Amino acid sequence: MLPKFLEPILVLAGLIHFRFRSSRYCYEDKAVVKVDQYKQLKRLLCVAYDEIPFYRNKYIDAGFDPHSDFNTLEQFSNVPLLSKVEARSFQDELINKKRSRFSLRFMTSGSTGQPFTSFVSPRQWIIEQSCVWRHWSWAGYKFRDRMAIVRSHVPKNEHDLIKWDRLRNFIYFSPFHLTDDHIQIYLNEMVKMKIKFIRGYPSSIAAIADFVRRHPSTKLPKFKAVLTASERLGSEQKCMIERYLCAPVFNHYGLAEQIVMFGGCERGACMHNYEEYGYLELLDSDDLHQKKIIGTNFNNYAMPLIRYETGDLAEVSPDVCSCSRTSNIVVNVSGREDSTILLGDGSKIPVTNFYTMFEYYGDYFSAWQIIQKPNNQLHIVVDAYDRNQVVNLQIKLEEDIKKRIGLKMILSFNFNGNFHQVSEGKRNPFVRLNE
């Protein structure tokens, strides 16, 4: 494993890479990008075939030899897919023993009930940092601008809700403590420290925006931009954040497995794939408006995940971004393919069916979550604006939900915003509890 003291060096190397490479690569001619991607995929496939028995056996069974059978980028579709279930079942066998000695280790949150550990090459972590720097630069961020981060901080106690990383000039605020009293303290601190950027989960940032909506005299820092990541960002949620925090939102998509990465530019209408980071494929799903996100990271030789089925779905559009960048785009990451409500008769209802429905309730509550419990119980949690109107709100919700699932589930509601959270304060829109 990579010694901890070397991580800041990789971050600095990522900044240098951004300055001299990735800052310009998003404008590169598409034909040049395709040649680069083919060369990187060819090398990755051959290394995986030669050095990792799991891939060699998988490809031999499929009748595929990357040395002879991969000669154009179009032939990449002949490479067998790697499912999420398969990766978790054989994760130790996916590690390249020859190249993982100085790798970094990352874990997924395990919100699906199947935690996963990935090993990442130092080269990959440099590219990761480079692409993050570029995304932040689109928002106007400059090195060591003071940033508030409402994520990635698990406080030890009530006196540890705020933590200052002086080296990077980041101030962390606990995402687990977002009551009105705590938010007021956070905002006071942000004003005092002259915060320029705020970064966090969409649900955490939306909670702060909702507080400002309810307390219009609240004093705010002069935010230059809001940086969101790691959860689905709904259009109504984005509008609310921008309206009440008085700054544009720059959304970001990435995975702990570090497969592909997208980021929103200053136009705000879509997200760009980072072409030097990973190879993106968008395959058909059961929904005509949603595409499966399949990804391959170019730079991770410690544990390559090739044609990895992320389980995420993307909204796509034939339109192009009005900026002059040449990278491929998606409109938004709309949900998870495996986020389905399991009904008692064995049928399944994708949770994505509820996203649009809940968008229409923007005047009634700021956030929502669906929790499936055993014995056909479906628990709906929302953070209602007006607690005096919850009876009427429940009637409306029950009617809309039953239109989608019939009478096959026992519904219950919580209107106080008592959401189920996973690691680092992240709130998934759908949770299935086994107990």
C-alpha positions in Angstrom: 0.0 0.0 0.0 1.1 3.6 -0.6 2.5 5.3 2.5 0.1 8.1 3.7 2.8 10.8 3.5 3.0 10.3 -0.3 -0.7 11.1 -1.0 -0.1 15.0 -0.9 2.6 14.5 -3.5 0.1 12.7 -5.8 -2.4 15.5 -5.3 0.3 18.0 -6.2 1.2 15.9 -9.3 -2.5 16.0 -10.2 -2.4 19.8 -10.1 0.6 19.8 -12.4 -1.1 17.4 -14.7 -4.2 19.6 -14.8 -2.1 22.7 -15.6 -0.2 21.1 -18.5 -2.6 18.4 -19.8 -6.2 18.0 -18.7 -7.0 21.7 -18.7 -6.7 21.6 -22.5 -7.6 17.9 -23.2 -11.4 18.6 -23.0 -11.0 20.7 -26.2 -9.0 18.1 -28.1 -10.2 16.9 -31.5 -12.4 13.8 -31.2 -10.4 11.8 -33.7 -7.3 12.4 -31.6 -9.1 11.4 -28.5 -10.3 8.1 -30.1 -6.7 7.2 -31.1 -5.5 7.9 -27.6 -8.3 5.8 -26.1 -7.7 2.9 -28.4 -4.0 2.8 -27.5 -4.8 3.0 -23.7 -7.4 0.3 -23.9 -5.2 -2.0 -26.0 -2.4 -1.8 -23.4 -4.8 -2.3 -20.5 -6.5 -5.3 -22.1 -3.2 -7.0 -22.9 -1.8 -6.4 -19.4 -5.0 -7.8 -17.8 -4.9 -10.8 -20.1 -1.2 -11.5 -19.5 -1.0 -10.8 -15.7 -4.4 -11.5 -14.2 -5.6 -15.1 -14.5 -9.3 -14.0 -13.9 -9.3 -12.0 -17.1 -7.2 -14.5 -19.1 -9.7 -17.3 -18.3 -12.7 -15.0 -18.8 -11.5 -13.9 -22.2 -10.4 -17.4 -23.3 -13.9 -18.7 -22.5 -15.3 -15.9 -24.7 -12.9 -16.7 -27.5 -11.2 -13.3 -27.2 -7.5 -12.5 -27.3 -6.8 -8.8 -27.0 -3.4 -9.2 -28.7 -5.0 -10.3 -32.0 -8.7 -9.5 -31.7 -8.7 -5.9 -30.6 -7.5 -3.8 -33.5 -10.0 -0.9 -33.6 -11.9 1.0 -31.0 -15.2 -0.4 -32.4 -14.1 -3.9 -31.5 -14.2 -3.0 -27.8 -17.8 -4.1 -27.7 -16.6 -7.6 -28.3 -14.9 -7.6 -24.8 -17.0 -9.4 -22.2 -18.8 -7.2 -19.7 -17.9 -7.3 -16.0 -21.0 -7.2 -13.8 -21.1 -5.7 -10.4 -22.1 -9.0 -8.9 -19.2 -10.8 -10.6 -16.7 -8.1 -9.5 -17.8 -8.4 -5.9 -17.7 -12.2 -6.0 -14.1 -12.3 -7.4 -12.7 -9.0 -6.2 -9.5 -10.5 -4.8 -8.9 -12.2 -8.2 -9.2 -8.9 -10.0 -6.1 -7.5 -8.2 -2.9 -7.5 -10.3 -0.4 -8.8 -7.9 2.5 -7.5 -10.0 1.3 -3.9 -9.9 -0.7 -3.4 -6.7 2.2 -3.1 -4.2 2.0 0.7 -4.0 -1.7 1.2 -4.7 -4.2 3.1 -2.7 -7.2 1.4 -1.2 -10.8 2.6 -1.4 -14.1 1.2 -0.3 -17.7 1.8 -1.4 -20.2 2.8 1.2 -21.9 -0.6 1.0 -25.3 1.1 0.7 -26.4 -1.8 -1.6 -25.5 -4.4 1.1 -22.4 -5.4 -0.9 -19.3 -3.4 0.1 -16.5 -3.4 -2.4 -12.8 -2.7 -2.0 -10.8 -1.3 -4.9 -7.1 -0.9 -5.3 -6.0 2.1 -7.3 -2.7 2.8 -9.0 -0.8 6.0 -8.1 -1.0 7.0 -11.8 -4.8 6.7 -11.6 -5.0 8.9 -8.4 -3.0 11.6 -10.2 -5.4 11.6 -13.1 -8.3 11.6 -10.5 -6.9 14.7 -8.9 -6.2 16.3 -12.2 -9.8 15.9 -13.4 -11.2 17.2 -10.1 -9.0 20.3 -10.4 -10.4 20.8 -13.9 -14.0 20.5 -12.7 -13.4 22.9 -9.9 -11.7 25.3 -12.3 -14.8 25.4 -14.4 -16.6 26.7 -11.3 -13.9 29.4 -10.8 -11.9 27.7 -8.1 -8.3 28.6 -7.6 -5.7 26.8 -5.5 -6.4 27.2 -1.8 -9.6 29.2 -2.2 -11.4 28.7 1.0 -14.0 25.9 0.7 -16.7 24.6 3.0 -17.2 20.9 2.7 -20.4 19.3 4.1 -19.3 15.7 3.7 -16.5 13.3 4.6 -16.4 14.4 8.2 -17.6 12.0 11.0 -17.3 14.0 14.2 -16.1 12.4 17.4 -18.5 14.4 19.5 -20.6 17.6 19.6 -17.4 19.7 19.9 -15.9 18.3 16.7 -18.6 19.3 14.2 -16.2 21.7 12.3 -12.7 20.7 11.2 -10.1 22.8 9.4 -7.7 21.3 6.9 -5.2 24.2 6.8 -3.0 22.7 4.1 -5.8 22.7 1.5 -7.8 25.5 3.2 -10.9 23.2 3.5 -13.3 23.6 6.4 -15.3 20.4 7.0 -18.8 20.5 8.5 -20.5 17.4 9.8 -23.3 16.2 7.4 -24.8 14.3 10.3 -25.7 17.5 12.1 -28.0 19.5 10.0 -30.7 20.7 12.4 -31.7 24.4 12.2 -29.4 25.3 15.1 -26.4 23.5 13.6 -27.0 25.1 10.1 -27.1 28.5 11.7 -23.8 27.9 13.4 -22.3 26.6 10.2 -23.4 29.6 8.2 -22.2 32.0 10.8 -18.8 30.3 10.7 -18.8 30.4 6.9 -19.5 34.1 6.8 -16.8 34.7 9.4 -14.3 32.7 7.4 -15.3 34.3 4.1 -16.0 31.0 2.4 -15.9 31.2 -1.4 -17.1 27.7 -2.3 -19.4 25.1 -0.7 -19.2 21.4 -1.6 -21.2 18.4 -0.4 -23.9 15.9 -1.1 -27.0 17.4 -2.8 -29.1 16.4 0.1 -26.8 18.2 2.6 -26.6 21.3 0.5 -30.3 21.3 -0.1 -30.9 21.2 3.7 -28.9 24.4 4.0 -30.7 26.0 1.1 -34.0 25.1 2.7 -33.0 26.6 6.0 -32.2 29.9 4.1 -35.6 29.7 2.3 -37.3 29.4 5.7 -35.1 32.1 7.3 -34.8 34.8 4.5 -32.9 37.2 6.8 -30.1 34.7 7.1 -26.7 36.2 6.3 -24.8 34.2 3.7 -21.2 34.1 2.5 -20.6 35.3 -1.1 -20.5 31.9 -2.6 -18.9 31.8 -6.1 -20.2 28.3 -6.7 -21.8 25.2 -5.2 -20.1 21.8 -5.9 -22.3 18.8 -5.5 -21.5 15.1 -5.9 -22.2 11.5 -4.9 -26.0 11.6 -4.9 -28.6 12.2 -7.6 -29.2 15.9 -8.1 -32.8 16.6 -9.2 -33.7 19.6 -11.3 -36.0 21.1 -8.7 -33.3 20.5 -6.0 -30.7 22.3 -8.2 -33.0 25.3 -8.8 -33.7 25.6 -5.1 -30.0 25.5 -4.2 -29.1 28.1 -6.8 -31.9 30.3 -5.8 -31.3 30.4 -2.0 -27.6 30.1 -1.9 -27.2 32.7 -4.7 -24.6 30.7 -6.6 -24.5 28.3 -9.6 -24.4 24.5 -9.0 -21.6 22.4 -10.6 -22.6 18.8 -10.3 -20.1 15.9 -10.4 -20.3 12.1 -10.8 -17.8 9.6 -9.8 -17.5 6.1 -8.3 -15.4 4.6 -5.4 -14.4 2.0 -8.0 -13.0 4.9 -10.1 -14.4 3.9 -13.4 -15.6 7.0 -15.2 -16.1 10.6 -14.1 -18.4 13.4 -15.3 -18.6 17.0 -14.4 -20.9 19.9 -15.1 -19.5 23.0 -16.9 -20.4 26.7 -16.5 -23.4 26.2 -18.9 -25.1 24.0 -16.3 -27.2 22.0 -18.6 -25.3 18.7 -18.7 -22.2 16.9 -17.5 -19.0 16.1 -19.6 -17.3 12.8 -19.5 -13.6 13.1 -18.7 -12.2 11.3 -21.7 -8.7 10.8 -20.4 -10.0 9.3 -17.2 -12.2 6.4 -18.5 -13.9 5.0 -21.5 -17.7 5.6 -21.3 -20.3 3.4 -22.9 -24.0 4.1 -22.8 -26.0 0.9 -23.4 -29.7 0.5 -23.8 -31.8 -0.2 -20.7 -35.4 -1.2 -20.2 -36.3 2.5 -20.2 -36.0 4.3 -23.6 -34.9 7.5 -21.8 -32.2 5.9 -19.7 -28.9 4.4 -20.6 -26.8 2.0 -18.6 -23.4 3.4 -17.6 -20.6 1.0 -18.6 -17.1 2.2 -17.8 -13.4 1.3 -18.1 -10.7 3.2 -16.3 -7.6 3.7 -18.5 -5.0 4.2 -15.7 -5.7 1.7 -13.0 -3.4 -1.3 -13.5 -3.5 -2.4 -9.8 -7.1 -3.6 -10.2 -8.5 -3.0 -13.6 -12.3 -3.1 -14.0 -12.9 -3.6 -17.7 -16.3 -2.9 -19.2 -17.7 -2.6 -15.7 -21.4 -2.4 -15.3 -21.8 0.4 -12.8 -25.5 -0.2 -12.2 -26.1 3.5 -12.7 -28.4 5.0 -15.3 -27.9 8.2 -17.2 -30.3 10.6 -18.9 -29.1 11.3 -22.4 -29.9 13.9 -25.1 -29.0 14.3 -28.8 -28.1 17.9 -28.1 -24.6 19.1 -27.6 -23.3 21.4 -24.9 -23.2 25.1 -25.9 -19.6 25.3 -24.6 -16.9 24.4 -27.1 -15.6 21.3 -25.3 -15.6 18.2 -27.4 -16.1 15.6 -24.6 -19.2 13.3 -24.6 -22.0 14.5 -22.4 -24.9 13.1 -20.3 -27.8 15.2 -19.0 -27.8 13.7 -15.6 -27.2 10.5 -13.7 -30.8 9.6 -12.9 -30.5 6.6 -10.6 -29.5 3.0 -10.1 -30.6 0.2 -12.4 -30.8 -2.1 -9.3 -32.9 0.3 -7.3 -36.1 -1.5 -7.5 -39.0 -2.0 -5.1 -39.7 -5.7 -4.8 -43.4 -6.4 -4.7 -44.9 -9.4 -2.9 -46.0 -11.0 -6.2 -42.3 -11.1 -7.4 -42.6 -8.1 -9.7 -40.3 -5.1 -9.5 -40.9 -1.3 -9.8 -37.8 0.8 -10.6 -37.4 3.7 -8.2 -36.6 6.0 -11.1 -40.4 6.0 -11.7 -40.8 8.0 -8.6 -38.2 10.7 -9.3 -40.5 12.7 -11.6 -43.4 12.2 -9.2 -41.5 13.7 -6.3 -40.3 16.6 -8.4 -43.9 17.8 -8.5 -43.9 18.1 -4.7 -41.2 20.7 -4.6 -43.6 23.2 -2.9 -44.4 20.6 -0.1 -41.1 19.2 1.0 -37.4 19.7 0.4 -36.2 16.1 0.3 -37.5 12.6 0.2 -36.4 8.9 0.6 -38.1 5.5 0.1 -37.2 2.8 2.5 -38.3 -0.8 1.8 -38.7 -2.9 4.8 -39.5 -6.7 5.2 -43.1 -8.0 4.9 -44.1 -5.7 2.0 -43.6 -2.5 4.0 -42.8 0.7 2.2 -41.7 3.7 4.3 -41.7 7.2 2.8 -39.6 9.8 4.5 -39.9 13.5 3.6 -38.9 16.8 5.2 -42.2 18.7 5.0 -42.2 22.5 4.9 -45.5 22.8 6.7 -46.0 20.2 9.4 -49.6 21.4 9.9 -50.5 20.1 6.4 -49.1 16.6 6.7 -52.6 14.9 6.7 -53.4 16.4 3.3 -49.9 15.7 2.0 -50.1 12.0 3.1 -53.4 11.7 1.2 -51.9 13.1 -2.0 -48.8 10.9 -1.7 -50.7 7.7 -1.0 -52.9 8.4 -4.0 -49.9 9.0 -6.3 -47.9 6.0 -5.0 -50.8 3.6 -5.3 -51.2 4.6 -8.9 -47.7 3.2 -9.4 -47.7 0.1 -7.2 -51.4 -0.6 -6.6 -52.3 -2.0 -3.2 -49.3 -4.4 -3.0 -47.4 -2.6 -0.3 -48.2 -1.4 3.2 -47.4 2.3 3.3 -46.1 4.3 6.2 -44.9 7.9 6.3 -42.5 10.2 8.3 -42.7 13.9 7.6 -39.9 15.0 10.0 -37.0 14.3 7.7 -35.6 11.4 9.7 -33.6 10.0 6.8 -31.6 6.8 6.8 -28.0 7.7 6.2 -25.0 5.6 5.2 -21.3 6.3 5.6 -20.1 9.9 5.7 -23.6 11.3 6.0 -24.7 10.3 2.5 -28.4 9.8 1.9 -29.5 7.5 -0.8 -33.0 8.1 -2.3 -33.8 4.4 -2.0 -32.8 2.0 0.8 -33.7 -1.7 1.2 -33.5 -3.0 4.7 -33.2 -6.7 5.3 -34.2 -6.5 9.0 
